[in-house]
């Protein structure tokens, strides 16, 4: 009898564990107008998750964070939860109130559809998710707190400094706030520790007052923060400006602006100047679709800065214009070095997807070099990486076609 009682107790414990973890966030999937009506009826704010069917982070959130008991209990009791699949189109009513800046896009609104808080991307763990949810009920920590007061506090440096990380976390434009913040600073204040950190983190415009000031006063910064640290900071800052101004921006940099930037770079240490000029020219040619000229630049100076060149730029330019064996071998060596730095880890999906892309590009170069056996090995690595995630179906199919091409090559 005692054995049976112990068995029953054990079963109850197991069932308790199983059923204590079967909760999930309940999401409405009706129209946004109906969701607002429900929110008004229950007097609750609205939590909106905007996702797509191809978004890996969205799927991960749905299968992990949204099934955590603490998250499910909080969301189901505090909010009306609304899931919007952008793959199927955006609700017209929602479109009037919510600007989608990324996927997953997490937004919180009041019963009228007025934004309270927002964040871009999936929280890394339950703790971060719960912080985001709790911050909705602490006004001074919300996006809305800053957004609706911005015009009134445009000259309040402390307020603007607090607004910057909120905008960045939301993946919303922040350059205008950076400009307003530095307007409120004197030249002397630009050298303080706080403002030096702010410049390094937020400056994205080579024509901005703060960047020009730093370039013209590098000796002052080196005395305050050591030459080596300033050198590293300037390399990263210039990379940041090039990426934001020449890659991510929809506006094309004019020839006059390019020459202005190049003129500023001449004030830097020689090694920083050379690297910055190369990257500036590379991205300018890429943005202006001068692909042949971009290839010639890579061929001429790329050996020194191959680690800095984005893989897709190398492979596109080389595939389209290069049949030069020396250059191809240089590219193959670059990819080999890149791949040697990463150890395959099937548990790290992001790393595997990155390696799949590098391996595929490496394969393209090896095919042009007629190195069949190495190409076979590289493409199998690519296929293995893409095979982990159905979101990469198109890239997976492309890798399969490359494998077929390799198999048809003569031995």
Helices and strands as residue ranges (DSSP letters): H 2-19, E 27-28, H 32-42, E 45-51, H 56-63, G 65-67, H 69-78, E 79-85, G 86-88, H 92-95, E 105-109, E 115-120, H 126-135, G 139-141, H 143-147, H 157-169, H 175-183, G 188-191, H 193-202, H 209-216, H 218-225, H 227-242, I 243-248, H 255-265, H 270-287, H 291-301, G 306-308, H 311-321, H 325-340, H 349-368, H 372-386, G 390-392, H 393-407
